[in-house]
Structures are given as structure tokens and as C-alpha cells.
Amino acid sequence: MLFGLIVACEVAFWVLLGAGLAVRYLLRLRRLGGLLLLAVPLVDLVLLVASVADLRGGGRAEFTHGLAAAYLGFTVAFGHDMVRWADVRFAHRYAGGPPPDRRKRYGRELARHEWRAWGKGMIGWAVACGLLLAGVVVIGDIERAVALLEWAGRLTFAMLVWLVFWPLAYTVIPKRAPVDARPPLDARESHHDRVPHSSGEQS
């Protein structure tokens, strides 16, 4: 039942996001669109209340309780970025806004980008682990809360893998930008033909 609620919350997140952007840019009702976008975090609140109520019922923590905590944590960390990502693209397509930044990153810029993303991931990890530990306190019995502690271990392992293979990897071995290929020979010759001759070379 809790897993179904998680899926419903994910669907509701995108429905509210799409509705808010459509009202803001298609119907030109910016205030109402903004209110719909502000309602997006309420979806997470519903899931949090349902999870706490389920744990307080005296049952054993299950896989879905840990999944709910992980979902909430990383939604807190990356939810704003997802809203901004969708807003930029919707505004560009339907309201003449600036195009989204699609340039590729290399070298130190890519490393900084990966460190920032991992830092946000750590915020999600901290929120999720905080919720998991709070769940352990609510249950009041380690044996019935084992699933929550296992989720804390999974998330910690995932963050370590992320750290090693992305931020650290791109810092130690920076990704180099591809070397620009020289223009074709015929293109160079055409360019040479278009260059005017100096007065000294004229017959």
C-alpha cells in the first residue's frame, strides 16, 4: 500500500508541475501557476505523514518504508532543480524564453559540476538518513526497524560509489574537450580564393 502511495506521489509531482507550467505560460496566469508549483512539495508531506502513521501503528518496518524515506530525501535535494529544468524548457518552447544550456562540460568545469551534484546528493542522503533514524525512534525496537537501518547502509554505499566514479574520477583524470577537426581541404581553398590579393601582388 505504501509503495502505491510512493508511485502516486511521483505521478502527482509531475502532474502538478505540468499543470503549474501550463497555467503560467499557456494561460498566462502567472500567479495561479506559481501557486500550483508551490503545491508540489505538499505531495512529499502527504507521503511523510502516511509513512509516520504506518510506523506508529506498531508494525515492522519494511522495504517500502525505507524507499519512502529515500524518495523524500532526494526529492528535497533535487526537487527544485527538476522544477527549474522543466520551467526553462517550457518557457523556451511556449513563451519565447532563452534556450536551455545544452553545452557539454569538460575539465575543471565538469569536475566542479559533478562535485556540486554530489553535494546535493549528500543533502538528500542526510535528509533520508535523518528520516530513517527518526523512524527507528518512532518504532522503538531495533529488531522491527532493521529494514530502515539497511536502507541507511544502501544509501551510504551508493553515495560512496557516486563519489569515486564521478567527482573524484573527473578531478583526478579531467575529461578533455575533443580537438576540433581542421576544415576540409576544399573549404580551405575556397577561403583562400575569397581573400583579396594585396596591391603588391596585382599585375
Order of alpha helices (4+ residues) and beta strands (2+ residues): alpha-alpha-alpha-alpha-alpha-alpha-alpha-alpha
